[in-house]
């Protein structure tokens, strides 16, 4: 779900602020060795579009209109932890409280391996939601709690969870 920080109340009924996003990431990182475990992943917009093109999801090439020569944008995927019910989807607090989630924010590439988050209380992030996952590009499903029912009878035995 796309959440506009500082304004949108549709996610939890309360305003969702940058400080809460930061706390979710910090709470997750408090549970890992940040020198050895994943802190975030970053992809440029071009890399994401190239993946879709390469796999035949969209036809390419895609003409990216850059605001200025040399400016490139991307997305940073953080891992966060729902440590308060304020960050949990309404009516599913018990399913999400104390569980990890992903948080995606836009970035501006400012140098080699230097990605400036475009994140303040006037910007938007995307975070998985529980109701009707898969209905739009701005939604994601998180497992657990919503792991699906396994492999379809008529589907391939591999490819539904690369980790299994």
N, C-alpha and C positions, 0 to 999 in steps of 0.2 A: 504494500500500500504506500502510495506517495503521501508523505506527511510534511506539511509546511510548518517549519519550526516557529514557535512563538505565536501562531495564530490558530492552526487547525486543532479542533477539539473532537474530530470524528473518530480518532483511534481509541482513546481511553476516556473521552468525556472531559479531559483536562488539557491544558496547553502542554505541548511537548517541546522542551527547550534543548539547546545545544549542551547545556550543563548536564542534562540527563543522559544524552548520548555519550558524553565524555565519561560520566560515572559508570554507565553500562560497560564501556570498553575497559575502564580501570578495574572494575569488579571482576571481569573475566581475566584480565592479566594478573590479578592478585592470586589466581589459582594455578598459574603456569610459570615455568621458567622462561622469561621473556628473551633470554639469550639463545634458547634452543627451540622454543615452540613458535607457532605462527602468531604474528602480531597483526598483520594485514596482508592482503594481496592487492596488486594494482594492475589494471589493464588500461591501455589507451582506447579511445573510441575506435580508432582504426583497427586495432587488434580484435576487438569484439566484432566489428562489422566483417572483417576478413574471415573470422571463424564461421559466421553465418553464410557468407558467400561460398567458402570452401566446401561446406557441407550441404550446399544447395537449398538452404532455407530462404535466402533472398538472392536475387540476381545482381551481379555486380558489373562493372565497378560502381561504387557509390561515391559521388562527388561531395566531399566534406567541405563545407564553407567555413573557413577559418576567419576569425575576426581580424587577425593580423598575421603577417608572414612570420613563421617560426613559432607561433603559439599553438600548443597542442593541449587537448583536454583528455581526461580519462575518468575512471571510477576507481575508488578505493573501497575494498570490501573488508570491513572490520568484523571481528567477533566480539559480541557483547554478552552480558548476562543480565537477565531480568531479576534484579534483587529487590525491587519494590513493585507493588501492584500497579503503580502509576504508569509503568511501561508495558504492562500486559494488556492483551486484548480484553475488552469487557466480557464478562460472563465466562471467561476461560482463564481467570487468574490462577487457579490451582494447577491447570495444565502447563502454564508458562513460568510461574514463579520459580526462581532459582535454576532456570534452564538457560543454556546458551542460545544465541541467535546471531543472525548476520545483519549488518547495517551497511548500506551502500550510500556513499556520498560522492559527488562530483569533485574532480580535482583539476588543477591547472599544472601541467608539467613545466617546471621552472629550471630543470637541469637534469643531468644524469642521475637517476634514482632519487630525484627530489620532486615530490608531489605535494603541492599546496592544497589543502582541503578547502573547498568552497563551502564553508559551513559556518553559519551564524544564525541568529534567531530570525532572519528574514529569508533564509534558504530552505530547501526541501531535501529530505532524505527518503529512502525507501527501506521498509522493514517488513518482514513477513507478517501476515495476518492470518487469522484462523477461519474466517467465514468465506465460503465459496472460493477456495484457492483455484487458480488457473483461469479465472474469468477475465483477466486482463494482464497486460504487460507489467503493471505496477504491483503485482501480487506474487507472493512466493509461498510455498509450503515448507514448514519446518518439521523435521523428523528427529526425535519425538516432539510433540505428541501425535502428529498426523503422518504416519509412516506408510499408509496404504495397505493393501491386502496381499502383498507379494506379487509373484509373477503371473500374468494372465495365462490361461490355459493354452491359448493359441499364439503366444508370444515367444520370443527367444528366451533362453534360460540365462543369458548374460546381458548386462547392459542397463539394468534398472538401478543398481547401486554398485558403482565400481569398487567400493570398499568391501563388498561381500563376495 
